[in-house]
Amino acid sequence: MVELLRTNDVVRLSWLTALLADAGIVVIVLDHHASLMEGSIGAIQRRMMVEAGDLQAARRVLASAGESLPPA
């Protein structure tokens, strides 16, 4: 698994996960529970992970939806 992005925005995370699922790309979100435990101060970001072989396809899917991602 490789990191696609980090965010505290749960709505964006849900949207991106749905886009990737529609494209057949499996997403795992790490640090969800840790982020919940720290409250709403935003100290711990959730990490969106995909299989290494799906990374380029995932980046293309999100770019086509107008999402900007950090450089690979």
PQR file with spaces between the fields and no chain letter, atoms N, CA, C, O and H, PARSE charges and radii, in Angstrom:
ATOM       1  N    MET     1       0.849   -1.183    0.000 -0.4000 1.5000
ATOM       2  CA   MET     1       0.000    0.000    0.000 -0.0000 2.0000
ATOM       3  C    MET     1       0.892    1.243    0.000  0.5500 1.7000
ATOM       4  O    MET     1       1.938    1.288    0.647 -0.5500 1.4000
ATOM       5  N    VAL     2       0.445    2.228   -0.736 -0.4000 1.5000
ATOM       6  CA   VAL     2       1.149    3.511   -0.803 -0.0000 2.0000
ATOM       7  C    VAL     2       0.160    4.632   -0.515  0.5500 1.7000
ATOM       8  O    VAL     2      -1.038    4.511   -0.771 -0.5500 1.4000
ATOM       9  H    VAL     2      -0.405    2.192   -1.261  0.4000 1.0000
ATOM      10  N    GLU     3       0.682    5.706    0.014 -0.4000 1.5000
ATOM      11  CA   GLU     3      -0.163    6.842    0.370 -0.0000 2.0000
ATOM      12  C    GLU     3      -0.491    7.671   -0.864  0.5500 1.7000
ATOM      13  O    GLU     3       0.390    8.074   -1.624 -0.5500 1.4000
ATOM      14  H    GLU     3       1.656    5.804    0.222  0.4000 1.0000
ATOM      15  N    LEU     4      -1.774    7.910   -1.034 -0.4000 1.5000
ATOM      16  CA   LEU     4      -2.232    8.766   -2.136 -0.0000 2.0000
ATOM      17  C    LEU     4      -2.341   10.205   -1.663  0.5500 1.7000
ATOM      18  O    LEU     4      -1.907   11.125   -2.356 -0.5500 1.4000
ATOM      19  H    LEU     4      -2.489    7.582   -0.417  0.4000 1.0000
ATOM      20  N    LEU     5      -2.916   10.400   -0.490 -0.4000 1.5000
ATOM      21  CA   LEU     5      -3.016   11.743    0.088 -0.0000 2.0000
ATOM      22  C    LEU     5      -3.352   11.679    1.566  0.5500 1.7000
ATOM      23  O    LEU     5      -3.722   10.631    2.093 -0.5500 1.4000
ATOM      24  H    LEU     5      -3.269    9.652    0.072  0.4000 1.0000
ATOM      25  N    ARG     6      -3.214   12.825    2.223 -0.4000 1.5000
ATOM      26  CA   ARG     6      -3.596   13.004    3.637 -0.0000 2.0000
ATOM      27  C    ARG     6      -4.564   14.173    3.709  0.5500 1.7000
ATOM      28  O    ARG     6      -4.411   15.174    3.008 -0.5500 1.4000
ATOM      29  H    ARG     6      -2.914   13.677    1.795  0.4000 1.0000
ATOM      30  N    THR     7      -5.559   14.028    4.567 -0.4000 1.5000
ATOM      31  CA   THR     7      -6.512   15.130    4.718 -0.0000 2.0000
ATOM      32  C    THR     7      -7.266   15.004    6.032  0.5500 1.7000
ATOM      33  O    THR     7      -7.399   13.914    6.589 -0.5500 1.4000
ATOM      34  H    THR     7      -5.683   13.215    5.136  0.4000 1.0000
ATOM      35  N    ASN     8      -7.753   16.128    6.514 -0.4000 1.5000
ATOM      36  CA   ASN     8      -8.671   16.164    7.657 -0.0000 2.0000
ATOM      37  C    ASN     8     -10.106   16.362    7.191  0.5500 1.7000
ATOM      38  O    ASN     8     -11.030   16.333    8.004 -0.5500 1.4000
ATOM      39  H    ASN     8      -7.646   17.014    6.062  0.4000 1.0000
ATOM      40  N    ASP     9     -10.298   16.559    5.917 -0.4000 1.5000
ATOM      41  CA   ASP     9     -11.612   16.830    5.346 -0.0000 2.0000
ATOM      42  C    ASP     9     -12.341   15.512    5.081  0.5500 1.7000
ATOM      43  O    ASP     9     -12.093   14.848    4.074 -0.5500 1.4000
ATOM      44  H    ASP     9      -9.547   16.582    5.256  0.4000 1.0000
ATOM      45  N    VAL    10     -13.245   15.139    5.997 -0.4000 1.5000
ATOM      46  CA   VAL    10     -13.930   13.847    5.882 -0.0000 2.0000
ATOM      47  C    VAL    10     -14.882   13.806    4.689  0.5500 1.7000
ATOM      48  O    VAL    10     -15.110   12.735    4.127 -0.5500 1.4000
ATOM      49  H    VAL    10     -13.446   15.679    6.815  0.4000 1.0000
ATOM      50  N    VAL    11     -15.434   14.933    4.297 -0.4000 1.5000
ATOM      51  CA   VAL    11     -16.322   14.966    3.132 -0.0000 2.0000
ATOM      52  C    VAL    11     -15.512   14.708    1.865  0.5500 1.7000
ATOM      53  O    VAL    11     -15.920   13.913    1.018 -0.5500 1.4000
ATOM      54  H    VAL    11     -15.248   15.803    4.753  0.4000 1.0000
ATOM      55  N    ARG    12     -14.380   15.368    1.735 -0.4000 1.5000
ATOM      56  CA   ARG    12     -13.507   15.148    0.577 -0.0000 2.0000
ATOM      57  C    ARG    12     -13.024   13.703    0.545  0.5500 1.7000
ATOM      58  O    ARG    12     -12.998   13.076   -0.515 -0.5500 1.4000
ATOM      59  H    ARG    12     -14.048   16.013    2.423  0.4000 1.0000
ATOM      60  N    LEU    13     -12.647   13.180    1.694 -0.4000 1.5000
ATOM      61  CA   LEU    13     -12.178   11.808    1.778 -0.0000 2.0000
ATOM      62  C    LEU    13     -13.254   10.836    1.308  0.5500 1.7000
ATOM      63  O    LEU    13     -12.963    9.892    0.573 -0.5500 1.4000
ATOM      64  H    LEU    13     -12.668   13.688    2.555  0.4000 1.0000
ATOM      65  N    SER    14     -14.476   11.061    1.724 -0.4000 1.5000
ATOM      66  CA   SER    14     -15.588   10.215    1.308 -0.0000 2.0000
ATOM      67  C    SER    14     -15.811   10.309   -0.201  0.5500 1.7000
ATOM      68  O    SER    14     -16.018    9.293   -0.863 -0.5500 1.4000
ATOM      69  H    SER    14     -14.712   11.828    2.321  0.4000 1.0000
ATOM      70  N    TRP    15     -15.770   11.507   -0.734 -0.4000 1.5000
ATOM      71  CA   TRP    15     -15.963   11.741   -2.167 -0.0000 2.0000
ATOM      72  C    TRP    15     -14.879   11.035   -2.977  0.5500 1.7000
ATOM      73  O    TRP    15     -15.182   10.349   -3.953 -0.5500 1.4000
ATOM      74  H    TRP    15     -15.602   12.333   -0.195  0.4000 1.0000
ATOM      75  N    LEU    16     -13.622   11.198   -2.579 -0.4000 1.5000
ATOM      76  CA   LEU    16     -12.521   10.589   -3.316 -0.0000 2.0000
ATOM      77  C    LEU    16     -12.575    9.070   -3.229  0.5500 1.7000
ATOM      78  O    LEU    16     -12.277    8.380   -4.204 -0.5500 1.4000
ATOM      79  H    LEU    16     -13.376   11.756   -1.786  0.4000 1.0000
ATOM      80  N    THR    17     -12.949    8.551   -2.079 -0.4000 1.5000
ATOM      81  CA   THR    17     -13.087    7.107   -1.914 -0.0000 2.0000
ATOM      82  C    THR    17     -14.166    6.564   -2.847  0.5500 1.7000
ATOM      83  O    THR    17     -13.991    5.508   -3.456 -0.5500 1.4000
ATOM      84  H    THR    17     -13.191    9.112   -1.287  0.4000 1.0000
ATOM      85  N    ALA    18     -15.275    7.281   -2.958 -0.4000 1.5000
ATOM      86  CA   ALA    18     -16.359    6.861   -3.853 -0.0000 2.0000
ATOM      87  C    ALA    18     -15.917    6.905   -5.316  0.5500 1.7000
ATOM      88  O    ALA    18     -16.242    5.999   -6.083 -0.5500 1.4000
ATOM      89  H    ALA    18     -15.417    8.139   -2.464  0.4000 1.0000
ATOM      90  N    LEU    19     -15.184    7.942   -5.709 -0.4000 1.5000
ATOM      91  CA   LEU    19     -14.681    8.030   -7.086 -0.0000 2.0000
ATOM      92  C    LEU    19     -13.788    6.841   -7.418  0.5500 1.7000
ATOM      93  O    LEU    19     -13.912    6.230   -8.480 -0.5500 1.4000
ATOM      94  H    LEU    19     -14.920    8.678   -5.085  0.4000 1.0000
ATOM      95  N    LEU    20     -12.890    6.525   -6.498 -0.4000 1.5000
ATOM      96  CA   LEU    20     -11.964    5.429   -6.739 -0.0000 2.0000
ATOM      97  C    LEU    20     -12.676    4.081   -6.723  0.5500 1.7000
ATOM      98  O    LEU    20     -12.345    3.197   -7.513 -0.5500 1.4000
ATOM      99  H    LEU    20     -12.789    7.021   -5.635  0.4000 1.0000
ATOM     100  N    ALA    21     -13.639    3.919   -5.839 -0.4000 1.5000
ATOM     101  CA   ALA    21     -14.406    2.669   -5.787 -0.0000 2.0000
ATOM     102  C    ALA    21     -15.153    2.458   -7.101  0.5500 1.7000
ATOM     103  O    ALA    21     -15.219    1.335   -7.601 -0.5500 1.4000
ATOM     104  H    ALA    21     -13.908    4.637   -5.197  0.4000 1.0000
ATOM     105  N    ASP    22     -15.711    3.519   -7.658 -0.4000 1.5000
ATOM     106  CA   ASP    22     -16.397    3.428   -8.946 -0.0000 2.0000
ATOM     107  C    ASP    22     -15.456    2.990  -10.060  0.5500 1.7000
ATOM     108  O    ASP    22     -15.881    2.366  -11.032 -0.5500 1.4000
ATOM     109  H    ASP    22     -15.658    4.431   -7.252  0.4000 1.0000
ATOM     110  N    ALA    23     -14.174    3.323   -9.914 -0.4000 1.5000
ATOM     111  CA   ALA    23     -13.165    2.939  -10.908 -0.0000 2.0000
ATOM     112  C    ALA    23     -12.571    1.564  -10.602  0.5500 1.7000
ATOM     113  O    ALA    23     -11.683    1.099  -11.315 -0.5500 1.4000
ATOM     114  H    ALA    23     -13.829    3.830   -9.124  0.4000 1.0000
ATOM     115  N    GLY    24     -13.057    0.917   -9.545 -0.4000 1.5000
ATOM     116  CA   GLY    24     -12.569   -0.413   -9.195 -0.0000 2.0000
ATOM     117  C    GLY    24     -11.269   -0.416   -8.415  0.5500 1.7000
ATOM     118  O    GLY    24     -10.578   -1.434   -8.362 -0.5500 1.4000
ATOM     119  H    GLY    24     -13.779    1.295   -8.965  0.4000 1.0000
ATOM     120  N    ILE    25     -10.931    0.705   -7.814 -0.4000 1.5000
ATOM     121  CA   ILE    25      -9.690    0.823   -7.048 -0.0000 2.0000
ATOM     122  C    ILE    25     -10.020    0.747   -5.565  0.5500 1.7000
ATOM     123  O    ILE    25     -10.839    1.512   -5.056 -0.5500 1.4000
ATOM     124  H    ILE    25     -11.493    1.531   -7.857  0.4000 1.0000
ATOM     125  N    VAL    26      -9.370   -0.188   -4.881 -0.4000 1.5000
ATOM     126  CA   VAL    26      -9.601   -0.388   -3.447 -0.0000 2.0000
ATOM     127  C    VAL    26      -8.828    0.666   -2.659  0.5500 1.7000
ATOM     128  O    VAL    26      -7.645    0.900   -2.906 -0.5500 1.4000
ATOM     129  H    VAL    26      -8.705   -0.810   -5.294  0.4000 1.0000
ATOM     130  N    VAL    27      -9.512    1.293   -1.712 -0.4000 1.5000
ATOM     131  CA   VAL    27      -8.914    2.336   -0.867 -0.0000 2.0000
ATOM     132  C    VAL    27      -8.998    1.888    0.586  0.5500 1.7000
ATOM     133  O    VAL    27     -10.010    1.343    1.028 -0.5500 1.4000
ATOM     134  H    VAL    27     -10.473    1.103   -1.511  0.4000 1.0000
ATOM     135  N    ILE    28      -7.919    2.129    1.316 -0.4000 1.5000
ATOM     136  CA   ILE    28      -7.926    1.917    2.759 -0.0000 2.0000
ATOM     137  C    ILE    28      -7.585    3.259    3.397  0.5500 1.7000
ATOM     138  O    ILE    28      -6.627    3.921    2.997 -0.5500 1.4000
ATOM     139  H    ILE    28      -7.097    2.571    0.957  0.4000 1.0000
ATOM     140  N    VAL    29      -8.372    3.651    4.386 -0.4000 1.5000
ATOM     141  CA   VAL    29      -8.121    4.909    5.092 -0.0000 2.0000
ATOM     142  C    VAL    29      -7.482    4.571    6.431  0.5500 1.7000
ATOM     143  O    VAL    29      -8.079    3.885    7.261 -0.5500 1.4000
ATOM     144  H    VAL    29      -9.151    3.114    4.711  0.4000 1.0000
ATOM     145  N    LEU    30      -6.266    5.058    6.631 -0.4000 1.5000
ATOM     146  CA   LEU    30      -5.549    4.836    7.882 -0.0000 2.0000
ATOM     147  C    LEU    30      -5.672    6.059    8.786  0.5500 1.7000
ATOM     148  O    LEU    30      -5.895    7.173    8.313 -0.5500 1.4000
ATOM     149  H    LEU    30      -5.782    5.615    5.956  0.4000 1.0000
ATOM     150  N    ASP    31      -5.528    5.842   10.061 -0.4000 1.5000
ATOM     151  CA   ASP    31      -5.537    6.887   11.100 -0.0000 2.0000
ATOM     152  C    ASP    31      -6.915    7.468   11.350  0.5500 1.7000
ATOM     153  O    ASP    31      -7.039    8.540   11.942 -0.5500 1.4000
ATOM     154  H    ASP    31      -5.346    4.937   10.445  0.4000 1.0000
ATOM     155  N    HIS    32      -7.941    6.777   10.909 -0.4000 1.5000
ATOM     156  CA   HIS    32      -9.307    7.255   11.129 -0.0000 2.0000
ATOM     157  C    HIS    32      -9.620    7.358   12.624  0.5500 1.7000
ATOM     158  O    HIS    32     -10.086    8.393   13.099 -0.5500 1.4000
ATOM     159  H    HIS    32      -7.840    5.906   10.428  0.4000 1.0000
ATOM     160  N    HIS    33      -9.359    6.285   13.350 -0.4000 1.5000
ATOM     161  CA   HIS    33      -9.700    6.275   14.772 -0.0000 2.0000
ATOM     162  C    HIS    33      -8.817    7.229   15.586  0.5500 1.7000
ATOM     163  O    HIS    33      -9.291    7.884   16.514 -0.5500 1.4000
ATOM     164  H    HIS    33      -8.980    5.444   12.963  0.4000 1.0000
ATOM     165  N    ALA    34      -7.542    7.299   15.232 -0.4000 1.5000
ATOM     166  CA   ALA    34      -6.650    8.228   15.929 -0.0000 2.0000
ATOM     167  C    ALA    34      -7.103    9.663   15.717  0.5500 1.7000
ATOM     168  O    ALA    34      -7.055   10.483   16.634 -0.5500 1.4000
ATOM     169  H    ALA    34      -7.157    6.768   14.478  0.4000 1.0000
ATOM     170  N    SER    35      -7.540    9.956   14.506 -0.4000 1.5000
ATOM     171  CA   SER    35      -8.024   11.297   14.196 -0.0000 2.0000
ATOM     172  C    SER    35      -9.279   11.624   15.003  0.5500 1.7000
ATOM     173  O    SER    35      -9.443   12.747   15.480 -0.5500 1.4000
ATOM     174  H    SER    35      -7.579    9.289   13.762  0.4000 1.0000
ATOM     175  N    LEU    36     -10.159   10.641   15.154 -0.4000 1.5000
ATOM     176  CA   LEU    36     -11.368   10.855   15.953 -0.0000 2.0000
ATOM     177  C    LEU    36     -11.034   11.095   17.420  0.5500 1.7000
ATOM     178  O    LEU    36     -11.658   11.927   18.079 -0.5500 1.4000
ATOM     179  H    LEU    36     -10.025    9.728   14.767  0.4000 1.0000
ATOM     180  N    MET    37     -10.050   10.363   17.924 -0.4000 1.5000
ATOM     181  CA   MET    37      -9.700   10.451   19.343 -0.0000 2.0000
ATOM     182  C    MET    37      -9.091   11.806   19.704  0.5500 1.7000
ATOM     183  O    MET    37      -9.270   12.283   20.825 -0.5500 1.4000
ATOM     184  H    MET    37      -9.544    9.687   17.389  0.4000 1.0000
ATOM     185  N    GLU    38      -8.383   12.421   18.780 -0.4000 1.5000
ATOM     186  CA   GLU    38      -7.741   13.701   19.104 -0.0000 2.0000
ATOM     187  C    GLU    38      -8.720   14.859   19.033  0.5500 1.7000
ATOM     188  O    GLU    38      -8.356   15.988   19.364 -0.5500 1.4000
ATOM     189  H    GLU    38      -8.238   12.034   17.869  0.4000 1.0000
ATOM     190  N    GLY    39      -9.926   14.616   18.617 -0.4000 1.5000
ATOM     191  CA   GLY    39     -10.922   15.684   18.571 -0.0000 2.0000
ATOM     192  C    GLY    39     -10.874   16.430   17.261  0.5500 1.7000
ATOM     193  O    GLY    39     -10.492   15.872   16.232 -0.5500 1.4000
ATOM     194  H    GLY    39     -10.222   13.699   18.348  0.4000 1.0000
ATOM     195  N    SER    40     -11.257   17.683   17.295 -0.4000 1.5000
ATOM     196  CA   SER    40     -11.368   18.446   16.057 -0.0000 2.0000
ATOM     197  C    SER    40     -10.239   19.453   15.867  0.5500 1.7000
ATOM     198  O    SER    40     -10.402   20.426   15.131 -0.5500 1.4000
ATOM     199  H    SER    40     -11.567   18.136   18.131  0.4000 1.0000
ATOM     200  N    ILE    41      -9.092   19.235   16.519 -0.4000 1.5000
ATOM     201  CA   ILE    41      -7.999   20.196   16.370 -0.0000 2.0000
ATOM     202  C    ILE    41      -7.202   19.983   15.092  0.5500 1.7000
ATOM     203  O    ILE    41      -6.408   20.841   14.708 -0.5500 1.4000
ATOM     204  H    ILE    41      -8.959   18.445   17.117  0.4000 1.0000
ATOM     205  N    GLY    42      -7.406   18.843   14.427 -0.4000 1.5000
ATOM     206  CA   GLY    42      -6.761   18.607   13.144 -0.0000 2.0000
ATOM     207  C    GLY    42      -5.302   18.211   13.220  0.5500 1.7000
ATOM     208  O    GLY    42      -4.571   18.372   12.243 -0.5500 1.4000
ATOM     209  H    GLY    42      -8.052   18.146   14.739  0.4000 1.0000
ATOM     210  N    ALA    43      -4.861   17.696   14.357 -0.4000 1.5000
ATOM     211  CA   ALA    43      -3.460   17.330   14.517 -0.0000 2.0000
ATOM     212  C    ALA    43      -3.099   16.058   13.758  0.5500 1.7000
ATOM     213  O    ALA    43      -1.964   15.918   13.305 -0.5500 1.4000
ATOM     214  H    ALA    43      -5.455   17.564   15.151  0.4000 1.0000
ATOM     215  N    ILE    44      -4.026   15.143   13.613 -0.4000 1.5000
ATOM     216  CA   ILE    44      -3.760   13.872   12.938 -0.0000 2.0000
ATOM     217  C    ILE    44      -4.619   13.790   11.680  0.5500 1.7000
ATOM     218  O    ILE    44      -5.848   13.790   11.747 -0.5500 1.4000
ATOM     219  H    ILE    44      -4.949   15.257   13.981  0.4000 1.0000
ATOM     220  N    GLN    45      -3.957   13.721   10.553 -0.4000 1.5000
ATOM     221  CA   GLN    45      -4.676   13.622    9.290 -0.0000 2.0000
ATOM     222  C    GLN    45      -4.928   12.154    8.948  0.5500 1.7000
ATOM     223  O    GLN    45      -4.156   11.273    9.327 -0.5500 1.4000
ATOM     224  H    GLN    45      -2.958   13.721   10.499  0.4000 1.0000
ATOM     225  N    ARG    46      -6.006   11.913    8.237 -0.4000 1.5000
ATOM     226  CA   ARG    46      -6.308   10.575    7.744 -0.0000 2.0000
ATOM     227  C    ARG    46      -5.518   10.363    6.456  0.5500 1.7000
ATOM     228  O    ARG    46      -5.380   11.276    5.642 -0.5500 1.4000
ATOM     229  H    ARG    46      -6.633   12.629    7.929  0.4000 1.0000
ATOM     230  N    ARG    47      -4.999    9.141    6.282 -0.4000 1.5000
ATOM     231  CA   ARG    47      -4.212    8.817    5.092 -0.0000 2.0000
ATOM     232  C    ARG    47      -5.003    7.893    4.182  0.5500 1.7000
ATOM     233  O    ARG    47      -5.508    6.858    4.617 -0.5500 1.4000
ATOM     234  H    ARG    47      -5.110    8.399    6.943  0.4000 1.0000
ATOM     235  N    MET    48      -5.107    8.271    2.923 -0.4000 1.5000
ATOM     236  CA   MET    48      -5.766    7.447    1.912 -0.0000 2.0000
ATOM     237  C    MET    48      -4.696    6.608    1.229  0.5500 1.7000
ATOM     238  O    MET    48      -3.754    7.142    0.643 -0.5500 1.4000
ATOM     239  H    MET    48      -4.697    9.112    2.569  0.4000 1.0000
ATOM     240  N    MET    49      -4.851    5.288    1.309 -0.4000 1.5000
ATOM     241  CA   MET    49      -3.869    4.361    0.780 -0.0000 2.0000
ATOM     242  C    MET    49      -4.478    3.540   -0.356  0.5500 1.7000
ATOM     243  O    MET    49      -5.656    3.185   -0.320 -0.5500 1.4000
ATOM     244  H    MET    49      -5.616    4.854    1.784  0.4000 1.0000
ATOM     245  N    VAL    50      -3.658    3.245   -1.360 -0.4000 1.5000
ATOM     246  CA   VAL    50      -4.062    2.376   -2.473 -0.0000 2.0000
ATOM     247  C    VAL    50      -2.920    1.393   -2.728  0.5500 1.7000
ATOM     248  O    VAL    50      -1.788    1.612   -2.299 -0.5500 1.4000
ATOM     249  H    VAL    50      -2.701    3.533   -1.389  0.4000 1.0000
ATOM     250  N    GLU    51      -3.235    0.317   -3.428 -0.4000 1.5000
ATOM     251  CA   GLU    51      -2.192   -0.632   -3.829 -0.0000 2.0000
ATOM     252  C    GLU    51      -1.189    0.087   -4.730  0.5500 1.7000
ATOM     253  O    GLU    51      -1.563    0.965   -5.508 -0.5500 1.4000
ATOM     254  H    GLU    51      -4.155    0.139   -3.777  0.4000 1.0000
ATOM     255  N    ALA    52       0.072   -0.285   -4.623 -0.4000 1.5000
ATOM     256  CA   ALA    52       1.118    0.362   -5.412 -0.0000 2.0000
ATOM     257  C    ALA    52       0.821    0.273   -6.908  0.5500 1.7000
ATOM     258  O    ALA    52       1.085    1.220   -7.649 -0.5500 1.4000
ATOM     259  H    ALA    52       0.376   -0.998   -3.992  0.4000 1.0000
ATOM     260  N    GLY    53       0.279   -0.846   -7.350 -0.4000 1.5000
ATOM     261  CA   GLY    53      -0.038   -1.015   -8.759 -0.0000 2.0000
ATOM     262  C    GLY    53      -1.198   -0.160   -9.238  0.5500 1.7000
ATOM     263  O    GLY    53      -1.368    0.036  -10.441 -0.5500 1.4000
ATOM     264  H    GLY    53       0.065   -1.615   -6.748  0.4000 1.0000
ATOM     265  N    ASP    54      -1.993    0.348   -8.317 -0.4000 1.5000
ATOM     266  CA   ASP    54      -3.147    1.189   -8.659 -0.0000 2.0000
ATOM     267  C    ASP    54      -2.866    2.678   -8.523  0.5500 1.7000
ATOM     268  O    ASP    54      -3.737    3.501   -8.808 -0.5500 1.4000
ATOM     269  H    ASP    54      -1.855    0.189   -7.340  0.4000 1.0000
ATOM     270  N    LEU    55      -1.666    3.032   -8.094 -0.4000 1.5000
ATOM     271  CA   LEU    55      -1.373    4.431   -7.781 -0.0000 2.0000
ATOM     272  C    LEU    55      -1.573    5.354   -8.980  0.5500 1.7000
ATOM     273  O    LEU    55      -2.253    6.374   -8.860 -0.5500 1.4000
ATOM     274  H    LEU    55      -0.959    2.364   -7.863  0.4000 1.0000
ATOM     275  N    GLN    56      -1.003    5.023  -10.119 -0.4000 1.5000
ATOM     276  CA   GLN    56      -1.109    5.905  -11.291 -0.0000 2.0000
ATOM     277  C    GLN    56      -2.555    6.004  -11.776  0.5500 1.7000
ATOM     278  O    GLN    56      -3.016    7.082  -12.150 -0.5500 1.4000
ATOM     279  H    GLN    56      -0.451    4.194  -10.217  0.4000 1.0000
ATOM     280  N    ALA    57      -3.264    4.882  -11.769 -0.4000 1.5000
ATOM     281  CA   ALA    57      -4.675    4.908  -12.180 -0.0000 2.0000
ATOM     282  C    ALA    57      -5.484    5.761  -11.216  0.5500 1.7000
ATOM     283  O    ALA    57      -6.352    6.522  -11.642 -0.5500 1.4000
ATOM     284  H    ALA    57      -2.889    4.006  -11.465  0.4000 1.0000
ATOM     285  N    ALA    58      -5.212    5.645   -9.933 -0.4000 1.5000
ATOM     286  CA   ALA    58      -5.932    6.440   -8.929 -0.0000 2.0000
ATOM     287  C    ALA    58      -5.664    7.922   -9.134  0.5500 1.7000
ATOM     288  O    ALA    58      -6.580    8.740   -9.046 -0.5500 1.4000
ATOM     289  H    ALA    58      -4.507    5.026   -9.586  0.4000 1.0000
ATOM     290  N    ARG    59      -4.422    8.268   -9.407 -0.4000 1.5000
ATOM     291  CA   ARG    59      -4.079    9.670   -9.649 -0.0000 2.0000
ATOM     292  C    ARG    59      -4.798   10.206  -10.890  0.5500 1.7000
ATOM     293  O    ARG    59      -5.251   11.351  -10.904 -0.5500 1.4000
ATOM     294  H    ARG    59      -3.678    7.603   -9.479  0.4000 1.0000
ATOM     295  N    ARG    60      -4.899    9.373  -11.931 -0.4000 1.5000
ATOM     296  CA   ARG    60      -5.603    9.791  -13.149 -0.0000 2.0000
ATOM     297  C    ARG    60      -7.091   10.002  -12.886  0.5500 1.7000
ATOM     298  O    ARG    60      -7.671   10.984  -13.348 -0.5500 1.4000
ATOM     299  H    ARG    60      -4.530    8.444  -11.920  0.4000 1.0000
ATOM     300  N    VAL    61      -7.712    9.079  -12.141 -0.4000 1.5000
ATOM     301  CA   VAL    61      -9.139    9.194  -11.831 -0.0000 2.0000
ATOM     302  C    VAL    61      -9.407   10.486  -11.070  0.5500 1.7000
ATOM     303  O    VAL    61     -10.341   11.219  -11.398 -0.5500 1.4000
ATOM     304  H    VAL    61      -7.241    8.281  -11.765  0.4000 1.0000
ATOM     305  N    LEU    62      -8.600   10.764  -10.065 -0.4000 1.5000
ATOM     306  CA   LEU    62      -8.822   11.960   -9.254 -0.0000 2.0000
ATOM     307  C    LEU    62      -8.510   13.231  -10.039  0.5500 1.7000
ATOM     308  O    LEU    62      -9.196   14.241   -9.881 -0.5500 1.4000
ATOM     309  H    LEU    62      -7.842   10.169   -9.799  0.4000 1.0000
ATOM     310  N    ALA    63      -7.485   13.188  -10.878 -0.4000 1.5000
ATOM     311  CA   ALA    63      -7.167   14.363  -11.700 -0.0000 2.0000
ATOM     312  C    ALA    63      -8.299   14.657  -12.678  0.5500 1.7000
ATOM     313  O    ALA    63      -8.617   15.820  -12.925 -0.5500 1.4000
ATOM     314  H    ALA    63      -6.928   12.368  -11.006  0.4000 1.0000
ATOM     315  N    SER    64      -8.905   13.617  -13.233 -0.4000 1.5000
ATOM     316  CA   SER    64     -10.000   13.831  -14.178 -0.0000 2.0000
ATOM     317  C    SER    64     -11.237   14.398  -13.483  0.5500 1.7000
ATOM     318  O    SER    64     -12.108   14.977  -14.133 -0.5500 1.4000
ATOM     319  H    SER    64      -8.646   12.672  -13.033  0.4000 1.0000
ATOM     320  N    ALA    65     -11.312   14.231  -12.164 -0.4000 1.5000
ATOM     321  CA   ALA    65     -12.421   14.796  -11.389 -0.0000 2.0000
ATOM     322  C    ALA    65     -12.077   16.197  -10.881  0.5500 1.7000
ATOM     323  O    ALA    65     -12.860   16.801  -10.147 -0.5500 1.4000
ATOM     324  H    ALA    65     -10.605   13.761  -11.636  0.4000 1.0000
ATOM     325  N    GLY    66     -10.902   16.716  -11.271 -0.4000 1.5000
ATOM     326  CA   GLY    66     -10.519   18.064  -10.871 -0.0000 2.0000
ATOM     327  C    GLY    66      -9.837   18.154   -9.522  0.5500 1.7000
ATOM     328  O    GLY    66      -9.687   19.247   -8.976 -0.5500 1.4000
ATOM     329  H    GLY    66     -10.266   16.225  -11.866  0.4000 1.0000
ATOM     330  N    GLU    67      -9.425   17.030   -8.978 -0.4000 1.5000
ATOM     331  CA   GLU    67      -8.757   17.022   -7.682 -0.0000 2.0000
ATOM     332  C    GLU    67      -7.264   17.251   -7.851  0.5500 1.7000
ATOM     333  O    GLU    67      -6.632   16.633   -8.707 -0.5500 1.4000
ATOM     334  H    GLU    67      -9.548   16.142   -9.421  0.4000 1.0000
ATOM     335  N    SER    68      -6.705   18.126   -7.049 -0.4000 1.5000
ATOM     336  CA   SER    68      -5.262   18.331   -7.082 -0.0000 2.0000
ATOM     337  C    SER    68      -4.644   17.479   -5.975  0.5500 1.7000
ATOM     338  O    SER    68      -5.125   17.455   -4.843 -0.5500 1.4000
ATOM     339  H    SER    68      -7.218   18.629   -6.354  0.4000 1.0000
ATOM     340  N    LEU    69      -3.578   16.791   -6.329 -0.4000 1.5000
ATOM     341  CA   LEU    69      -2.891   15.913   -5.393 -0.0000 2.0000
ATOM     342  C    LEU    69      -1.450   16.369   -5.245  0.5500 1.7000
ATOM     343  O    LEU    69      -0.897   17.011   -6.137 -0.5500 1.4000
ATOM     344  H    LEU    69      -3.187   16.810   -7.250  0.4000 1.0000
ATOM     345  N    PRO    70      -0.842   16.029   -4.101 -0.5600 1.5000
ATOM     346  CA   PRO    70       0.585   16.352   -3.961  0.2800 2.0000
ATOM     347  C    PRO    70       1.392   15.543   -4.997  0.5500 1.7000
ATOM     348  O    PRO    70       0.951   14.478   -5.429 -0.5500 1.4000
ATOM     349  N    PRO    71       2.559   16.043   -5.389 -0.5600 1.5000
ATOM     350  CA   PRO    71       3.381   15.317   -6.370  0.2800 2.0000
ATOM     351  C    PRO    71       3.716   13.912   -5.864  0.5500 1.7000
ATOM     352  O    PRO    71       3.849   13.683   -4.662 -0.5500 1.4000
ATOM     353  N    ALA    72       3.846   12.987   -6.802 -0.4000 1.5000
ATOM     354  CA   ALA    72       4.160   11.590   -6.445 -0.0000 2.0000
ATOM     355  C    ALA    72       5.595   11.443   -5.993  0.5500 1.7000
ATOM     356  O    ALA    72       6.026   10.340   -5.657 -0.5500 1.4000
ATOM     357  H    ALA    72       3.737   13.173   -7.778  0.4000 1.0000
